[in-house]
Amino acid sequence: MTTPLDLQSSHACFGGEQRFYRHDATTIGLPMKFSVFLPPQASQGPVPAMLYLAGLTCTEETFMVKAGAQRKAAELGLALIAPDTSPRGAGVPGEADSWDFGVGAGFYLDAKVAPWARHWRMESYLLGELLPAITSALPVDAERLGICGHSMGGHGALTLALRHPGRFKAVSALAPICAPTQCPWGEKAFSGYLGPDRASWAAHDATALMQAQPAAPYPQGILVDQGLADKFLAEQLHPHLLEAACTGVGQPLALRRHAGYDHGYYFVQTFIGDHLEHHAGRL
């Protein structure tokens, strides 16, 4: 069941329209916010779209304000969708600590353990509620969707693409958490959301999911960019593990390593255009 989309603001942008919405999310049980950039081509009919999942501490505004993606998206005729990263206002103890596993750290999965299980259902929300609501209400083609993300959102993009084969036609990530079962961020979040049974964690780990594929799930290729000056690279991100998993199943992967680039949005700004072209070419 979808609820009406409440348009909060709209801004002319590169011949298109940057919109910010709020709605009562039945899957989450709380109000949720999201943003959509509609390119000028959307005035003529449904356009393909890239779902962008942001990282820790971010909101539905972060990508649209900081990445500078609208100019290229307007040229390509590509809509951009950016949800908030997590439920907010649930009143759960510890929720406000964005470096724990509360607000700002939804990890794009459905929590199984109380008190998080009631509202922290980001996977079901995105796939079962938000995307259907957007594609039914806005000129966005439900059959031409790609998924991309940064950091925690890169984890989300990779895992949702692998967990829902056929739902997304293209996938890419910037500085993703590639093996959350093997890093402190993932261990903390998965312990809180999924409980102590580590065997269940693999279903939300991009490296483990890729290792389990019978064949290359995205034969047209996956694009991943990683900065070599990223302070989280060695301890948290582990792109080499995803690279090895892709090699093992024959999945084409363009893992581009960039000297001097860190984890922030200057890095995202620099390479987001390549990601938009990656998606537009496959949608």
C-alpha positions as CSV (number, residue, x, y, z in Angstrom):
1,M,0.0,0.0,0.0
2,T,1.3,3.4,-1.0
3,T,0.4,6.7,0.6
4,P,0.2,10.1,-1.2
5,L,3.4,11.9,-1.9
6,D,3.5,15.3,-0.3
7,L,5.6,17.8,-2.3
8,Q,7.6,19.9,0.1
9,S,9.5,22.1,-2.4
10,S,10.4,22.3,-6.1
11,H,13.2,24.1,-7.8
12,A,14.0,24.7,-11.5
13,C,17.4,23.0,-12.2
14,F,19.2,22.6,-15.6
15,G,15.9,22.7,-17.5
16,G,14.4,20.1,-15.2
17,E,13.0,20.1,-11.7
18,Q,14.5,19.3,-8.3
19,R,11.8,18.1,-6.0
20,F,11.7,17.2,-2.3
21,Y,8.9,15.0,-0.9
22,R,7.6,13.6,2.3
23,H,5.1,10.8,2.8
24,D,3.7,8.5,5.5
25,A,5.6,5.3,4.9
26,T,3.5,2.3,5.9
27,T,6.4,-0.1,5.7
28,I,8.4,2.0,8.1
29,G,5.5,3.2,10.2
30,L,6.9,6.7,10.2
31,P,7.1,9.7,7.9
32,M,9.9,9.5,5.4
33,K,11.5,12.0,3.1
34,F,13.1,11.6,-0.3
35,S,14.2,13.7,-3.3
36,V,13.8,13.4,-7.0
37,F,15.4,15.2,-9.9
38,L,13.4,15.1,-13.1
39,P,15.3,15.9,-16.2
40,P,13.7,18.1,-18.9
41,Q,13.0,15.0,-21.0
42,A,10.5,13.9,-18.3
43,S,8.0,16.5,-19.6
44,Q,7.7,14.3,-22.7
45,G,7.1,11.0,-20.9
46,P,8.6,8.4,-18.5
47,V,12.4,8.5,-18.2
48,P,14.9,6.0,-16.8
49,A,16.1,6.6,-13.2
50,M,19.1,5.9,-11.0
51,L,18.3,5.2,-7.3
52,Y,21.1,6.7,-5.2
53,L,21.7,5.5,-1.7
54,A,23.7,7.8,0.6
55,G,26.0,6.9,3.4
56,L,26.3,7.3,7.2
57,T,24.9,10.6,8.6
58,C,23.4,11.6,5.3
59,T,19.8,12.6,4.4
60,E,17.7,12.8,1.3
61,E,19.3,16.2,0.6
62,T,23.0,15.3,0.7
63,F,23.4,13.9,-2.7
64,M,21.2,16.4,-4.5
65,V,23.0,19.4,-2.8
66,K,26.6,18.1,-2.7
67,A,27.2,15.8,-5.7
68,G,26.5,18.2,-8.6
69,A,24.9,15.4,-10.5
70,Q,21.9,17.2,-12.0
71,R,23.7,18.9,-15.0
72,K,24.9,15.5,-16.4
73,A,21.6,13.8,-15.5
74,A,19.7,16.5,-17.5
75,E,22.0,15.9,-20.5
76,L,21.4,12.2,-20.3
77,G,17.7,12.3,-19.6
78,L,18.1,10.4,-16.4
79,A,16.0,10.9,-13.3
80,L,17.7,10.8,-9.9
81,I,16.0,9.4,-6.7
82,A,17.6,9.8,-3.3
83,P,15.8,8.5,-0.2
84,D,16.7,9.3,3.4
85,T,19.1,6.8,4.8
86,S,17.1,5.7,7.8
87,P,13.9,6.1,9.8
88,R,13.8,9.1,12.1
89,G,11.8,10.0,15.2
90,A,11.1,6.4,16.3
91,G,12.1,7.2,19.9
92,V,14.4,4.2,20.1
93,P,17.2,4.5,22.7
94,G,20.5,5.2,21.0
95,E,18.7,6.2,17.8
96,A,20.3,9.7,17.7
97,D,23.8,8.2,17.7
98,S,24.5,8.1,13.9
99,W,27.8,6.3,14.4
100,D,26.0,3.4,16.2
101,F,23.2,1.7,14.2
102,G,20.4,4.3,14.6
103,V,19.6,7.4,12.6
104,G,21.9,7.8,9.6
105,A,22.8,4.1,9.6
106,G,19.9,2.2,8.2
107,F,22.2,-0.1,6.3
108,Y,19.5,-0.7,3.7
109,L,18.2,-3.9,5.3
110,D,15.2,-5.1,7.3
111,A,16.1,-5.4,11.0
112,K,15.1,-8.6,12.7
113,V,15.9,-7.8,16.4
114,A,13.9,-5.5,18.8
115,P,13.7,-2.6,19.1
116,W,14.9,-2.0,15.6
117,A,12.7,-4.5,13.8
118,R,9.5,-2.4,14.0
119,H,10.7,0.6,12.0
120,W,14.1,-0.2,10.5
121,R,12.8,-1.9,7.3
122,M,14.7,0.0,4.7
123,E,15.0,-2.9,2.1
124,S,11.2,-3.5,2.1
125,Y,10.5,0.2,2.1
126,L,12.7,1.0,-0.9
127,L,11.7,-2.0,-3.0
128,G,8.1,-2.5,-2.0
129,E,6.9,1.0,-1.3
130,L,9.0,3.9,-2.4
131,L,10.0,2.9,-5.9
132,P,6.4,1.7,-6.7
133,A,5.0,5.0,-5.4
134,I,7.4,7.1,-7.4
135,T,7.0,5.1,-10.7
136,S,3.2,5.3,-10.4
137,A,3.0,9.0,-9.5
138,L,5.9,10.5,-11.5
139,P,7.2,10.2,-15.1
140,V,9.8,7.5,-14.2
141,D,10.0,4.2,-16.0
142,A,9.7,1.3,-13.6
143,E,11.4,-1.0,-16.1
144,R,14.5,1.1,-16.5
145,L,16.0,1.5,-13.0
146,G,19.7,1.5,-11.9
147,I,21.1,1.6,-8.4
148,C,24.2,3.4,-7.1
149,G,25.4,4.4,-3.6
150,H,28.3,5.8,-1.6
151,S,29.9,4.2,1.5
152,M,27.1,2.6,3.5
153,G,24.9,3.3,0.5
154,G,27.4,1.6,-1.8
155,H,26.9,-1.5,0.4
156,G,23.2,-1.0,-0.1
157,A,23.4,-0.6,-3.8
158,L,25.5,-3.8,-4.3
159,T,23.5,-5.9,-1.9
160,L,20.1,-4.9,-3.1
161,A,21.1,-5.4,-6.7
162,L,22.3,-8.9,-5.9
163,R,19.4,-9.8,-3.6
164,H,16.8,-8.7,-6.2
165,P,17.9,-10.0,-9.6
166,G,16.3,-8.3,-12.5
167,R,15.0,-5.3,-10.5
168,F,17.9,-3.1,-11.5
169,K,19.4,-3.0,-14.9
170,A,22.6,-1.3,-13.8
171,V,24.6,-1.1,-10.6
172,S,27.6,1.0,-9.4
173,A,29.1,2.2,-6.2
174,L,31.5,4.8,-4.8
175,A,33.8,3.7,-1.9
176,P,31.3,1.0,-0.8
177,I,31.5,-1.2,2.3
178,C,32.2,-4.3,0.3
179,A,32.4,-6.9,3.0
180,P,30.4,-5.7,6.1
181,T,30.7,-9.1,7.9
182,Q,34.4,-8.4,8.0
183,C,34.6,-4.8,9.2
184,P,33.8,-3.0,12.4
185,W,31.0,-0.9,10.9
186,G,29.2,-4.0,9.6
187,E,29.8,-6.1,12.6
188,K,28.3,-3.4,14.9
189,A,25.3,-2.8,12.6
190,F,24.6,-6.5,11.9
191,S,24.8,-7.4,15.5
192,G,22.3,-4.8,16.4
193,Y,19.9,-5.3,13.5
194,L,20.2,-9.1,12.8
195,G,21.4,-10.5,16.1
196,P,24.4,-12.6,17.0
197,D,24.0,-15.4,14.4
198,R,26.7,-14.5,11.9
199,A,25.5,-17.1,9.4
200,S,22.5,-14.8,8.7
201,W,24.7,-11.8,8.0
202,A,26.0,-13.2,4.7
203,A,22.7,-12.5,3.0
204,H,23.5,-8.8,3.4
205,D,27.2,-8.9,2.5
206,A,28.1,-8.0,-1.2
207,T,31.2,-10.1,-1.3
208,A,29.4,-13.2,0.1
209,L,26.4,-12.6,-2.2
210,M,28.7,-12.4,-5.2
211,Q,30.6,-15.5,-4.2
212,A,27.3,-17.4,-4.2
213,Q,26.2,-16.4,-7.7
214,P,26.1,-19.3,-10.2
215,A,27.0,-16.9,-13.0
216,A,27.8,-13.2,-13.6
217,P,24.6,-11.4,-12.5
218,Y,25.5,-8.2,-14.4
219,P,27.3,-9.2,-17.5
220,Q,27.4,-5.6,-18.8
221,G,29.6,-4.8,-15.9
222,I,29.7,-3.2,-12.4
223,L,31.5,0.1,-11.8
224,V,33.2,0.8,-8.5
225,D,35.4,3.9,-7.7
226,Q,37.6,4.0,-4.7
227,G,39.9,6.7,-3.4
228,L,43.3,5.6,-2.2
229,A,43.5,8.4,0.4
230,D,40.3,7.2,1.9
231,K,40.9,6.9,5.7
232,F,38.3,4.0,5.9
233,L,39.8,2.0,3.0
234,A,42.0,-0.5,5.0
235,E,39.7,-1.2,8.0
236,Q,36.2,-0.8,6.7
237,L,35.8,-1.0,2.9
238,H,37.8,-4.0,1.5
239,P,37.1,-3.6,-2.2
240,H,39.8,-6.2,-2.9
241,L,37.4,-8.8,-1.4
242,L,34.6,-7.9,-3.8
243,E,37.1,-7.9,-6.7
244,A,38.2,-11.4,-5.9
245,A,34.6,-12.6,-5.6
246,C,33.7,-11.0,-9.0
247,T,36.7,-12.7,-10.6
248,G,35.6,-16.0,-9.1
249,V,32.2,-16.0,-10.8
250,G,33.2,-14.2,-14.0
251,Q,31.5,-10.9,-13.1
252,P,33.0,-8.0,-15.1
253,L,34.0,-5.3,-12.6
254,A,35.6,-2.0,-13.2
255,L,37.2,-1.3,-9.9
256,R,39.0,2.1,-10.4
257,R,41.5,3.1,-7.7
258,H,42.3,6.8,-7.5
259,A,45.4,8.3,-5.8
260,G,44.8,11.3,-3.6
261,Y,41.0,11.0,-3.3
262,D,39.4,10.6,0.1
263,H,35.9,9.4,1.2
264,G,34.0,12.6,1.0
265,Y,31.8,14.4,-1.6
266,Y,34.7,16.0,-3.5
267,F,35.5,12.4,-4.5
268,V,31.8,11.8,-5.3
269,Q,31.6,15.0,-7.4
270,T,34.7,14.0,-9.4
271,F,33.4,10.6,-10.5
272,I,29.6,10.8,-10.4
273,G,29.4,11.8,-14.0
274,D,31.0,8.5,-15.0
275,H,28.4,6.7,-12.9
276,L,25.5,8.5,-14.6
277,E,26.9,7.6,-18.0
278,H,27.4,4.0,-16.8
279,H,23.7,3.8,-15.9
280,A,22.3,5.7,-18.9
281,G,24.2,3.4,-21.2
282,R,22.5,0.4,-19.7
283,L,19.0,1.8,-19.2
